């Protein structure tokens, strides 16, 4: 199992119970190698809190998170930072690219931080940038390329260290429909062509329809889960139905 959570609870607030908020209420999730899993739910349902805990950015009040069999709560600050860099790839809604670095330098950044040899960085970045069709713009800067190209750059950066899991936070949130379709096609290629394991938080039913299964969270609990059985159009319609039942966003 690449990712497993047991009884995740996250409480925000003070000691007085009347001032506390339960963002997560006993969440159990399992993700197998090679799966593409979506997480959806209404605003305030706990999706972002869950993603932050899975990525080691935040800590659960109780429960545990195991990635590749390792309980990340057992790691100290420095060990966790190294573990995250080596095992978890991140794709953010706003790309989080550095404008002072070229596209290629942004892609290589995790390897640079790890002190890899330049020849290794050049070879790995070339392979992955060619896979996502951005090698020819490697010398350009993020502000000189399209939103779709920026997101593909962010995807390449997330994959450069061959992480065991990629956590995607609203990867189509800032994109138009054409760019969203391109990004999801690339995430699909990444999952199917490279065998990458992906967990994606999204409000977008279209984006979620690319997943193998979708977990719906409401009030900090897993409300329901559906699997893709037929084609993407049928799955898209089922996702919309689930969101309507939950009172979620049908975007």
Order of alpha helices (4+ residues) and beta strands (2+ residues): beta-beta-beta-alpha-beta-beta-alpha-beta-alpha-alpha-alpha-beta-alpha-beta-alpha-beta-beta-alpha
